[in-house]
């Protein structure tokens, strides 16, 4: 069973604390804390997960370097299980050793420099002292340049290590994800959604391409109204579940993008649209600005969980992704999405993950859509997620399950990078946990409704729960 530990469990008075990587540590107790395994020497030192049976702890983004030193095989294996074959823990630890050596050398030279400076202040400096000062300056400058080079590579390798997966995540790639629930029948015989919509002049990809390029589109008439109805219904549904509705920025800076697990270093290196010449990218999901909302904040435990609902357009360059179903509205460059987001304490996050999944299920059951739930395999998880569920709807048109929504527990991976913490009732400060889940991805939601509610006469039956948002109409 997992429990939470933290450097600040020592309950130190604020007056005795110094800051190290945004976590407070009492200098006089540092060595004993390291020896007891509460945290490492440098870096991100808050140990959030501890398995007493194995004496193993996990952190999130930029794993505690002491943990990596103590468990290099585990970190290498977990990274490879997620598909991160470029992770090289041995190379990281070699850099770590060089880095610590340079830091020690620099500290020693600085101490000698400061001692020499104090001597020179008390008297007229001799030629020998002046020469020694110049020599120290040159040696220190060279060591600092060397450390800067090492630090750059060290941070890249450390940042390249993904979040550790939960123990109940299946191993393997996409095909190894495990079905854990099936709801509804598996009917067939529907007309393809794109063919159906084009016949009714409800969607226009041709003019979308003329204006913006392939996989951009216009929604028209009743289909645009149907999207609005789904949005309004889903928004009311999740607000009733305790989520606070928020509009969000449609762009985020590099720190926020990286902190949430998206790292657009350039337009060519990212699936997101990067604004050349600016420290901005268009958001791929409202998850990005919602995560950044509490960056560099400490939230009182009594206020948690915080539940937000973000509505935004989403911009992605993955529309033609190899091996993915891309037909019509199913995968496009721009679509609207309503996202659920939660900030929780570490001990709340597993239960919150199940709660978000249950909300997604209840929402789509109320619309009358058959689906199954799968536990996503490690190799199909992104860097931030420790565990992820997908709801895949049954496609009446092609007789397969297709992705509809997802929900992820990112534990402290995103919060650690964006410095989002919780203040416990007893004053301890710990990293917070973050979770996200799709309520409705609107373009894909239209595909689902068009497939399951089309009539033989060409009309579309309106799901009963959506009728109040379409002026009571039962057919389109």
KAJOWO-V172599 format. One record per residue. N is the residue number from 0. PHI is phi in whole degrees, 0 to 359 (* if undefined). PSI is psi in degrees with one decimal (none if undefined). OMEGA is omega in radians with two decimals (* if undefined). Layout:
BEGIN
n/phi/psi/omega
N/PHI/PSI/OMEGA
N/PHI/PSI/OMEGA
END
This chain:
BEGIN
n/phi/psi/omega
0/*/138.2/-3.09
1/273/142.9/3.02
2/224/170.9/-3.06
3/253/135.3/3.00
4/229/157.3/-3.10
5/205/149.0/3.11
6/306/-33.4/-3.04
7/278/4.9/3.05
8/296/-12.2/3.11
9/286/-8.9/3.06
10/56/58.2/-3.07
11/272/141.1/3.08
12/293/144.6/-3.05
13/301/-33.5/-3.10
14/295/-20.3/-3.10
15/262/6.3/-2.97
16/258/148.7/2.91
17/240/160.5/-3.09
18/262/136.3/3.03
19/223/111.5/3.14
20/51/45.6/3.04
21/68/10.6/3.05
22/240/132.1/-3.08
23/278/134.1/-3.11
24/223/134.0/3.05
25/280/119.0/-3.05
26/303/-43.1/-3.07
27/295/-20.2/-3.12
28/253/7.8/-3.05
29/299/-49.0/-3.06
30/298/-42.3/3.14
31/293/-34.3/3.12
32/292/-40.2/3.08
33/298/-46.0/-3.10
34/298/-34.5/-3.14
35/278/-5.2/3.07
36/85/11.8/-3.13
37/290/-38.5/3.07
38/201/170.0/-3.09
39/274/-179.5/-3.05
40/287/-46.3/-3.13
41/232/-178.0/2.97
42/76/-148.5/-3.07
43/275/104.5/-2.84
44/257/2.2/3.14
45/276/114.9/-3.14
46/269/110.8/-2.98
47/269/-28.2/-3.08
48/233/134.6/-3.13
49/223/127.7/3.09
50/256/104.0/-3.05
51/296/-27.3/3.14
52/292/-38.2/-3.09
53/255/-5.9/-3.07
54/54/45.7/-3.11
55/235/135.9/3.09
56/236/152.2/3.10
57/240/145.9/2.86
58/242/-166.2/-3.11
59/253/-129.3/-3.11
60/303/139.2/-3.00
61/52/79.2/3.13
62/306/148.3/3.04
63/309/121.7/-3.05
64/297/-30.7/3.09
65/294/-37.4/3.08
66/298/-41.5/3.13
67/293/-40.6/3.10
68/300/-39.8/-3.07
69/280/-23.8/-3.03
70/225/52.5/-3.06
71/298/-38.1/-3.12
72/294/-40.7/3.13
73/297/-47.0/-3.13
74/297/-41.7/3.12
75/297/-45.3/-3.10
76/295/-45.8/-3.13
77/298/-38.9/3.12
78/295/-43.5/3.14
79/292/-35.1/3.08
80/298/-29.2/3.08
81/277/-5.1/3.14
82/94/9.6/-3.12
83/268/76.9/-3.05
84/288/-18.5/-3.12
85/278/-10.3/3.10
86/295/128.2/3.14
87/231/92.2/-3.07
88/295/-37.8/3.14
89/299/-44.5/3.11
90/296/-38.6/3.10
91/299/-44.6/-3.10
92/290/-30.6/3.03
93/296/-43.5/3.07
94/296/-38.5/3.11
95/300/-42.1/3.11
96/295/-44.6/3.10
97/298/-41.8/-3.12
98/298/-46.6/-3.13
99/294/-37.0/3.09
100/297/-45.6/-3.14
101/295/-39.1/3.13
102/297/-42.9/3.11
103/297/-44.8/3.13
104/297/-42.0/-3.14
105/295/-42.6/3.13
106/297/-40.0/3.13
107/294/-43.3/3.13
108/294/-39.6/3.12
109/296/-38.6/3.10
110/296/-42.6/3.10
111/295/-40.3/3.11
112/298/-44.9/-3.13
113/294/-38.6/3.11
114/295/-41.9/3.12
115/295/-40.9/3.13
116/297/-37.9/3.12
117/295/-40.6/3.11
118/296/-40.8/-3.08
119/290/-25.2/3.11
120/288/-30.9/-3.05
121/277/-7.4/-3.13
122/202/168.8/3.07
123/292/123.9/-3.06
124/295/140.2/3.09
125/277/167.8/3.09
126/298/-37.1/3.14
127/296/-40.6/3.12
128/294/-41.0/3.13
129/296/-44.6/3.13
130/296/-40.8/3.13
131/296/-38.4/3.12
132/297/-42.2/3.12
133/295/-40.9/-3.14
134/296/-42.7/3.10
135/298/-40.8/-3.14
136/298/-43.5/-3.13
137/293/-45.5/-3.14
138/297/-41.7/3.14
139/295/-42.3/3.13
140/299/-41.1/3.14
141/292/-42.2/3.12
142/295/-38.3/3.13
143/293/-38.5/3.06
144/295/-41.3/3.12
145/296/-42.4/3.12
146/296/-40.0/3.13
147/300/-42.5/3.10
148/297/-45.9/3.14
149/297/-44.3/-3.11
150/301/-39.0/-3.12
151/299/-50.0/3.13
152/293/-40.3/3.14
153/301/-47.2/-3.11
154/292/-38.2/3.11
155/299/-45.8/-3.13
156/291/-38.8/3.13
157/293/-42.7/3.12
158/293/-21.9/-3.12
159/282/-5.5/3.14
160/275/123.5/-3.08
161/282/170.5/3.04
162/300/143.3/3.09
163/288/140.4/-3.12
164/281/153.0/3.02
165/293/156.9/-3.06
166/293/-23.9/-3.10
167/265/14.4/3.05
168/277/127.5/3.13
169/293/148.6/3.10
170/276/157.0/3.10
171/112/-171.3/-3.13
172/263/-162.1/-3.05
173/306/-40.1/-3.08
174/289/-11.3/-3.10
175/261/2.1/3.06
176/298/146.9/-2.96
177/253/126.1/3.05
178/288/128.1/-3.12
179/241/-6.9/-3.12
180/195/143.0/3.06
181/230/132.0/-3.13
182/230/126.2/3.04
183/92/172.9/-3.14
184/276/177.0/3.14
185/234/69.2/-3.12
186/287/161.9/3.10
187/225/175.2/3.02
188/104/6.8/3.14
189/279/151.6/3.03
190/286/144.8/3.08
191/307/136.5/-3.02
192/299/-37.6/-3.10
193/291/-45.5/3.09
194/301/-44.3/-3.12
195/297/-45.2/-3.11
196/291/-38.7/3.13
197/295/-38.3/3.11
198/299/-30.3/-3.11
199/262/4.0/3.14
200/58/43.6/-3.12
201/260/-15.9/-3.12
202/218/146.4/-3.11
203/223/97.1/3.08
204/278/-29.4/-3.09
205/297/-48.0/3.13
206/286/-29.0/3.02
207/299/-41.0/3.11
208/293/-37.0/3.12
209/298/-36.4/-3.06
210/273/-40.9/-2.99
211/228/-13.7/-3.12
212/117/175.4/-3.10
213/300/145.4/3.09
214/70/17.3/2.86
215/256/156.2/-2.93
216/203/164.6/2.96
217/247/135.4/2.90
218/263/142.1/-3.03
219/227/150.6/2.95
220/55/-129.2/-3.03
221/295/-28.0/3.13
222/290/-37.9/3.07
223/294/-39.4/3.09
224/294/-36.4/3.10
225/295/-41.5/3.08
226/301/-44.0/3.12
227/298/-39.4/3.14
228/296/-43.9/3.11
229/298/-43.1/3.13
230/301/-50.3/-3.08
231/295/-41.1/3.13
232/296/-48.1/-3.11
233/296/-38.9/3.13
234/297/-47.9/3.10
235/299/-37.8/-3.10
236/298/-48.6/-3.06
237/279/-26.6/3.01
238/298/-39.4/3.07
239/296/-19.7/3.11
240/272/2.8/3.06
241/104/7.8/3.13
242/273/141.2/3.10
243/268/123.7/-3.12
244/287/135.1/3.12
245/222/137.5/2.84
246/272/153.4/-2.98
247/225/158.1/2.99
248/299/144.9/3.13
249/268/1.5/3.04
250/228/151.0/3.04
251/225/156.0/3.11
252/280/173.0/-3.05
253/298/-37.4/-3.14
254/297/-43.1/-3.14
255/292/-42.4/3.12
256/299/-45.8/3.13
257/293/-41.2/-3.10
258/296/-28.8/3.13
259/271/-4.2/3.12
260/106/5.8/3.06
261/249/128.0/-3.04
262/230/76.7/-3.10
263/280/83.2/3.13
264/291/-28.5/3.04
265/202/167.9/-3.11
266/298/-33.2/-3.09
267/283/-19.3/-3.03
268/260/5.9/-3.00
269/225/150.6/2.99
270/278/-8.1/3.08
271/267/160.1/3.10
272/275/115.6/-3.07
273/263/133.7/-3.13
274/272/102.5/-3.11
275/301/134.8/3.12
276/85/-3.0/3.13
277/231/153.2/3.04
278/273/58.7/-3.06
279/214/147.5/2.95
280/222/151.4/3.05
281/290/143.4/-3.05
282/285/141.3/3.04
283/271/-14.5/-3.11
284/191/152.9/3.07
285/294/-14.5/3.05
286/308/-36.7/-3.06
287/295/-57.8/3.11
288/292/-28.6/3.11
289/292/-37.7/3.07
290/297/-44.8/-3.09
291/289/-11.4/-3.07
292/303/-38.5/-3.10
293/252/22.8/3.13
294/303/138.8/3.11
295/62/29.4/3.12
296/241/154.8/3.00
297/245/121.3/-3.05
298/254/132.0/3.12
299/296/138.2/-3.12
300/306/-37.1/-3.09
301/297/-20.8/-3.12
302/274/-8.5/-3.07
303/266/148.4/0.04
304/281/151.3/2.98
305/259/126.9/-3.06
306/241/123.1/-3.11
307/236/150.8/3.05
308/235/116.2/-3.10
309/249/126.2/3.09
310/253/127.6/-3.09
311/200/160.3/2.85
312/286/154.3/3.10
313/235/135.7/-3.08
314/240/121.1/-3.08
315/219/142.2/3.13
316/267/9.9/-3.02
317/271/8.3/-2.96
318/304/-32.6/3.13
319/257/28.3/-3.04
320/306/130.8/-3.11
321/298/135.6/3.09
322/79/2.9/-3.12
323/252/149.8/3.06
324/289/122.9/-3.00
325/235/4.7/-2.99
326/301/129.5/2.98
327/54/-124.9/-3.08
328/279/-5.5/-3.02
329/296/-39.9/3.12
330/221/111.8/-3.04
331/226/171.6/-3.10
332/279/-24.1/-3.11
333/219/131.0/3.10
334/204/161.4/3.11
335/265/148.9/-3.11
336/209/142.0/3.04
337/253/118.5/-3.00
338/247/135.2/2.99
339/266/143.0/-3.11
340/217/142.1/-3.11
341/223/137.4/2.93
342/251/126.6/-3.07
343/222/168.2/2.92
344/287/161.3/3.13
345/303/-39.6/-3.08
346/284/-13.1/3.12
347/271/-17.2/-2.86
348/290/-38.0/-3.14
349/297/-44.2/3.11
350/295/-39.0/3.12
351/296/-36.1/3.10
352/301/-44.8/3.11
353/294/-35.2/3.13
354/294/-44.4/3.12
355/297/-42.3/3.08
356/301/-44.0/-3.13
357/298/-36.9/3.11
358/294/-44.8/3.10
359/301/-44.8/3.14
360/298/-47.1/-3.12
361/299/-40.0/3.14
362/299/-49.3/-3.07
363/283/-26.3/2.98
364/295/-37.2/-3.13
365/293/-26.8/3.09
366/276/-16.4/3.04
367/90/36.0/-3.07
368/252/126.4/3.06
369/287/146.8/-3.06
370/199/171.5/2.88
371/227/162.3/3.13
372/248/134.8/3.11
373/234/144.1/3.02
374/270/112.4/-2.98
375/291/134.1/-3.14
376/290/156.2/-3.04
377/304/-41.7/-3.08
378/290/-10.0/3.12
379/252/6.3/3.08
380/273/145.9/3.00
381/281/179.6/-3.10
382/300/-42.0/-3.00
383/284/-31.1/-2.93
384/281/131.4/2.97
385/274/-27.6/3.12
386/201/146.2/-3.09
387/213/136.7/2.97
388/252/140.9/2.93
389/245/139.5/2.88
390/260/122.1/3.10
391/247/126.2/3.14
392/278/154.9/3.06
393/278/119.2/-3.14
394/279/114.2/3.13
395/289/-18.5/-3.10
396/276/-40.3/-3.06
397/238/7.4/3.01
398/66/35.7/3.11
399/223/161.5/2.96
400/275/136.0/3.14
401/232/144.9/-3.09
402/300/134.0/3.13
403/241/-53.5/3.10
404/220/167.6/3.03
405/215/160.2/3.01
406/213/136.8/-3.00
407/231/142.3/2.94
408/258/112.3/-3.10
409/263/8.8/-3.10
410/43/-128.9/-3.08
411/258/12.8/-3.07
412/301/-52.6/-3.12
413/287/-41.2/-3.10
414/296/-36.7/-3.12
415/296/-42.8/-3.11
416/289/-29.9/-3.14
417/258/7.2/3.00
418/60/53.4/3.12
419/250/120.6/-2.97
420/229/167.3/3.11
421/240/137.5/3.03
422/261/116.1/-3.14
423/289/164.8/-3.14
424/299/-29.4/3.14
425/268/8.5/3.06
426/97/-10.8/3.12
427/295/147.5/3.10
428/248/127.7/3.13
429/225/163.1/3.03
430/289/143.2/3.12
431/273/166.5/3.04
432/248/149.5/3.14
433/234/144.4/3.10
434/221/152.8/3.11
435/218/153.1/3.11
436/202/141.2/3.13
437/281/126.3/2.95
438/278/-62.4/3.06
439/218/130.9/2.93
440/261/109.9/-2.78
441/294/-44.1/-3.14
442/300/-45.4/3.14
443/292/-34.8/3.10
444/297/-35.9/3.09
445/295/-40.2/3.09
446/304/-45.9/-3.08
447/297/-47.7/-3.11
448/292/-40.5/3.13
449/298/-38.5/3.14
450/290/-40.7/-2.97
451/267/-12.2/-3.06
452/237/12.1/3.08
453/285/144.2/3.13
454/255/160.4/-3.13
455/297/-28.5/-3.13
456/278/4.1/3.10
457/95/-12.4/3.11
458/280/168.9/3.11
459/241/122.1/3.05
460/287/132.7/3.12
461/273/124.8/3.06
462/308/140.3/-2.99
463/303/-39.3/-3.08
464/290/-16.3/-3.13
465/267/-13.0/-3.04
466/299/-38.0/3.10
467/299/-20.1/-3.11
468/263/3.9/3.07
469/233/39.3/3.10
470/57/32.3/3.09
471/80/3.0/-3.11
472/294/138.8/3.09
473/254/-9.3/3.10
474/220/148.2/3.06
475/238/none/*
END
